[in-house]
Amino acid sequence: MPVTKPHSIDSIAMRSAGADLLSVALMDARNHTLYLAGQLAAALGEDGFRVAPLAELNPPLWELGHIGWFQERWIARNLQRLRGSACDPQASRLPSIESAADAFWDDAQVPRSDRWGLDLPELGHVKAYLLATLEATLELLEKAPDTDDALYFFRLALFHEDVRGEALVVMAQTLGVPVALAVPGAALARAPLSVAAGRWQMGRLPGGFCFDNEMPAHAVQVPGFEIDAQPVSWAQYVEFVDDGGYDRAELWHPQGWQWLQGQAAGEGAQRGGRAPRYVEQIGVASGAVMQTRFGTPRRMLGGQPVLHASWWEADAWCRWAGRRLPAEVEWEMAAHQAARSGFRWGEVWEWTASTALGYPGFVPHPWRAWSQDCFGSHKVLRGASFATRARMKDPKFRRFALPQSDHIFAGFRSCAM
């Protein structure tokens, strides 16, 4: 099958983009990063860019500097960059233009718990580093051969920056910083969809860019199943709260119940652990839900998808409803085969029942931390959120997160038992 070449930097076909379009997309990604940095700086003040430590976040200056460091490490400093995924991640590298770059932003050297204690450069210095690393990347891209191997790290740097860009939007939500992004609107409820049994190809065939956890392609026999046409809505979730869902241990996975008790011990954004994160009010009688979005409390419409739910909450709701979370193969199969029947996705990340694991025959790519560090402990999310760049909205993309992660833009849908 011929590879589809993109005509727009917003296309999911950017995985096969050549140098000309890649250069435009890399500049677009960097502009988006700097725009979000500006939004954060405007709200926090450049002098106050160092915020109080939060376990689920990286420091803002670390997040920004890491984007430039990642690009420089795998492109300008990487003498094996033309080898693509066959590059040896332990091979010697050229020095960084920032002498302390590895000590600041190498996520393999600096664990998350230590990042808040770093004496990071000021915002102006980090912006200059971002500019310099992008210039070096674009110069090397002009000379790169037009092959998948030679363009692998340029494509990886683009998608990495898109992922980190969404992390900056998550940071803005967590810190209550206003960001001008349209959030999911209300949708009319549609009946669940039936998907017939069949053989489905998971993963990607060679060609273009692939993340390592998307390979190799393999066939899976899938029994027929029924799946929601859209993510679970606030109107549906309020019924769970009304029926004592947060007080009934039998509805929760034992580890989820333990997590919930920890949430209930503290007050604040999660109302003592009795609603998804950032919910300030959930009216059982009226059905009204008030959730803070980017620093402003807003009334959620009943038809809007639940947002900022943890995997534990998603699993508990499904148990209460007599349903279950979909396996990732079911979600992917439905996204492709039931799209014309009303399968709606792309507004919130969606939890699946699947634990993060490599596909059969998995071979890690040079960026080891992207997948391997998550295997066995994280859950798989599928889809995309309103904060995801359009070129990343691919139904085969796999995202992993810990089951307690409720700061990300995540909801869920369910399947019949």
Summary of the structure (lengths in Angstrom):
residues: 417
radius of gyration: 21.6
end to end distance: 36.9
largest distance: 64.4
contacts: 1335
relative contact order: 0.14
helix: 42%
strand: 13%
